[in-house]
Amino acid sequence: MQPLDKYDHVEIAQVENEATPVYKIGMPELTQEEKGIIERHRKIVSSKEIDELKKEPEVSMRWELLKEFLEKKLPDTANKKYLMSKIAGLAFGYDELGLLVDDDNLEEIMVNGVNTPVYIFHRKFGMCKTNLTFGSPESIRKIIFSICFVNKRDSNIPILDIAALDGCRINITADPLPSKGSTITIRKQRRKTFTIVELIKAGSLSSDLASFLWLAVDGLKLTPANIIVAGSIGSGKTTTLNSLCMFIPPNERVVTIEDTLELNLDNLENKVQLESNEEYDMDSLLRDTLRMRPDRLMVGEIRGKEAITLFNAMNIGRIGMGTLHSSSSHEVTTRLESSPMNVPASVIGSLDLILVQNKFVHKGEVVRRVTEVAEVTGSIKDTILMEKIYVWDPKEDDVIRSSEQGLETPILFLDKLASSTKLSKEQVLKELKKRKKILEYMARSGIIEQEQVEDFMRRFYVDRENLEKEVPDLIQKD
């Protein structure tokens, strides 16, 4: 057995002749006092506390808020951290799965039925097999009932999709449909958004591309780009879009429309985040937002008739951003033109950039990389004109400028930016170079976490002159 990692109550190891690593949850030896605390968990976290949590608009913060409450409420015992995780899991209805849900390193939790290990997808180690197994159908049904009770859903429905109280997305397929008993699949929402600096350090994109995307998102406060972030399942497209949201100037009014709230706009105050339901779909919500005077519209997972509404809005001057399930820029335009989206090529021409991110194995590791960025330059009749301006280089494992015959593909958006702002092309390129320096400085200086990056971005937009004075080597030198 080869140890891979160890943290909190978790050990991860690669076992010989096993296809996947083993994720072992350690159970500490609890005192009688600690066991009693767990038994009284309903009195510690009552329905009153749960109702208070529901008032928190940032869904991803609810789990941490509950743990902060428990930090103050529970006595200082030897296993207090474990008790906080355990009771939080019980309060949100996850029962035995609560310790897994509390691990922010996990993306997915998969219960495949009776007498089979629970699997997880780890952000670093990929698919792993846990030491947790359910020995009876009743033990799984107990968790399903608990999840449904907390989230006010009918547990007797055989197929359920739940947007959980803490932001997780849960799929339940109950008896008698699966052959080995009921299944539960939990897709976790990371409680802290990955920042663009973290994505650069992880190799998902380069500082060169990140600086261009920064310029494209804010458009020098005058001409932001219309951007679609595309990718395959689990490629991290929502993660990347969230990181780009930190570049949105703080004086903008932004409206988001999603099936399940995943977009993180903590850096913005003037925002409205809408979640569709059975009565109001994404298209009807999107139409309503056009009366809200938004500076920018964001749609999580464009997949239906809301596409034409969004593109028509972009066509008349609204700024649009969103995600779409596709593995290439060509596939993005094909999907947009096809049913049920039915966006005409002439309207797709209002899009500026398509960023494509994919997940794959590179040199034996599961990686997420921006594999291409295409610039939409317009349309002729039914043909959409596009050029790839950034591509992933597998030899260097880096995202670089696209080139033909040794020459870099020109980026027309930079000319558009120069024209609309009345700056010269040289001035725009100088600004681009400055922003690359800023990102590299942030990475060197440890300005990486969400709150740090958001604070730095806020200062950049609100107090740039003083920021430049503090770091003259960063901004004033070329």
DARAGI-V723121 format. One record per residue. N is the residue number from 0. OMEGA is omega in whole degrees, 0 to 359 (999 if undefined). Layout:
N|OMEGA + N|OMEGA
This chain:
0|181 + 1|179 + 2|179 + 3|182 + 4|177 + 5|177 + 6|181 + 7|180 + 8|186 + 9|170 + 10|179 + 11|183 + 12|174 + 13|181 + 14|181 + 15|179 + 16|175 + 17|183 + 18|183 + 19|175 + 20|178 + 21|179 + 22|186 + 23|176 + 24|179 + 25|178 + 26|182 + 27|176 + 28|184 + 29|174 + 30|177 + 31|178 + 32|182 + 33|176 + 34|179 + 35|178 + 36|179 + 37|180 + 38|181 + 39|188 + 40|180 + 41|177 + 42|180 + 43|176 + 44|182 + 45|178 + 46|178 + 47|179 + 48|179 + 49|178 + 50|178 + 51|179 + 52|181 + 53|180 + 54|178 + 55|185 + 56|178 + 57|187 + 58|183 + 59|181 + 60|189 + 61|180 + 62|181 + 63|178 + 64|178 + 65|179 + 66|175 + 67|177 + 68|181 + 69|177 + 70|180 + 71|188 + 72|187 + 73|176 + 74|181 + 75|177 + 76|182 + 77|184 + 78|185 + 79|181 + 80|177 + 81|180 + 82|179 + 83|179 + 84|183 + 85|183 + 86|176 + 87|178 + 88|178 + 89|182 + 90|180 + 91|174 + 92|186 + 93|177 + 94|184 + 95|180 + 96|186 + 97|180 + 98|177 + 99|180 + 100|182 + 101|181 + 102|184 + 103|175 + 104|183 + 105|177 + 106|183 + 107|173 + 108|188 + 109|173 + 110|187 + 111|179 + 112|185 + 113|175 + 114|175 + 115|185 + 116|170 + 117|178 + 118|176 + 119|172 + 120|184 + 121|182 + 122|182 + 123|189 + 124|178 + 125|183 + 126|179 + 127|176 + 128|181 + 129|175 + 130|181 + 131|180 + 132|176 + 133|188 + 134|182 + 135|177 + 136|182 + 137|182 + 138|177 + 139|180 + 140|179 + 141|179 + 142|179 + 143|179 + 144|182 + 145|178 + 146|181 + 147|180 + 148|182 + 149|184 + 150|175 + 151|176 + 152|180 + 153|183 + 154|181 + 155|178 + 156|187 + 157|179 + 158|184 + 159|168 + 160|187 + 161|168 + 162|191 + 163|182 + 164|183 + 165|177 + 166|177 + 167|172 + 168|188 + 169|172 + 170|178 + 171|174 + 172|192 + 173|174 + 174|4 + 175|187 + 176|178 + 177|185 + 178|184 + 179|181 + 180|186 + 181|178 + 182|176 + 183|176 + 184|182 + 185|174 + 186|187 + 187|173 + 188|180 + 189|187 + 190|173 + 191|182 + 192|171 + 193|178 + 194|179 + 195|179 + 196|177 + 197|180 + 198|176 + 199|181 + 200|179 + 201|179 + 202|181 + 203|176 + 204|182 + 205|176 + 206|177 + 207|178 + 208|181 + 209|179 + 210|177 + 211|180 + 212|176 + 213|179 + 214|181 + 215|182 + 216|182 + 217|175 + 218|185 + 219|178 + 220|183 + 221|185 + 222|176 + 223|180 + 224|169 + 225|191 + 226|169 + 227|174 + 228|184 + 229|178 + 230|177 + 231|181 + 232|177 + 233|183 + 234|180 + 235|182 + 236|177 + 237|176 + 238|180 + 239|178 + 240|177 + 241|180 + 242|179 + 243|179 + 244|179 + 245|178 + 246|181 + 247|179 + 248|187 + 249|180 + 250|181 + 251|170 + 252|185 + 253|177 + 254|179 + 255|178 + 256|182 + 257|170 + 258|175 + 259|185 + 260|178 + 261|181 + 262|184 + 263|181 + 264|182 + 265|183 + 266|184 + 267|177 + 268|184 + 269|186 + 270|172 + 271|179 + 272|185 + 273|180 + 274|183 + 275|175 + 276|183 + 277|182 + 278|182 + 279|179 + 280|185 + 281|180 + 282|180 + 283|176 + 284|180 + 285|177 + 286|180 + 287|183 + 288|181 + 289|177 + 290|183 + 291|183 + 292|178 + 293|169 + 294|184 + 295|176 + 296|179 + 297|181 + 298|176 + 299|178 + 300|174 + 301|182 + 302|185 + 303|186 + 304|175 + 305|181 + 306|182 + 307|177 + 308|179 + 309|183 + 310|174 + 311|177 + 312|178 + 313|183 + 314|180 + 315|171 + 316|175 + 317|176 + 318|183 + 319|174 + 320|179 + 321|177 + 322|180 + 323|182 + 324|177 + 325|183 + 326|176 + 327|180 + 328|177 + 329|179 + 330|177 + 331|182 + 332|178 + 333|179 + 334|180 + 335|182 + 336|186 + 337|175 + 338|9 + 339|183 + 340|173 + 341|177 + 342|180 + 343|180 + 344|181 + 345|180 + 346|176 + 347|178 + 348|177 + 349|176 + 350|179 + 351|188 + 352|171 + 353|177 + 354|183 + 355|179 + 356|180 + 357|176 + 358|180 + 359|179 + 360|178 + 361|181 + 362|175 + 363|180 + 364|174 + 365|182 + 366|172 + 367|183 + 368|167 + 369|185 + 370|175 + 371|168 + 372|181 + 373|176 + 374|176 + 375|185 + 376|178 + 377|179 + 378|173 + 379|186 + 380|182 + 381|182 + 382|178 + 383|182 + 384|181 + 385|172 + 386|174 + 387|182 + 388|173 + 389|178 + 390|177 + 391|178 + 392|184 + 393|180 + 394|181 + 395|187 + 396|182 + 397|177 + 398|188 + 399|176 + 400|176 + 401|181 + 402|174 + 403|180 + 404|176 + 405|181 + 406|179 + 407|176 + 408|181 + 409|177 + 410|185 + 411|179 + 412|179 + 413|175 + 414|178 + 415|179 + 416|179 + 417|182 + 418|185 + 419|181 + 420|182 + 421|173 + 422|174 + 423|178 + 424|180 + 425|179 + 426|177 + 427|179 + 428|177 + 429|177 + 430|178 + 431|180 + 432|178 + 433|183 + 434|175 + 435|177 + 436|180 + 437|181 + 438|179 + 439|175 + 440|180 + 441|180 + 442|180 + 443|187 + 444|179 + 445|175 + 446|193 + 447|185 + 448|185 + 449|183 + 450|179 + 451|182 + 452|178 + 453|179 + 454|179 + 455|179 + 456|180 + 457|178 + 458|179 + 459|183 + 460|186 + 461|188 + 462|187 + 463|183 + 464|178 + 465|177 + 466|178 + 467|180 + 468|181 + 469|181 + 470|184 + 471|179 + 472|182 + 473|190 + 474|188 + 475|179 + 476|178 + 477|999
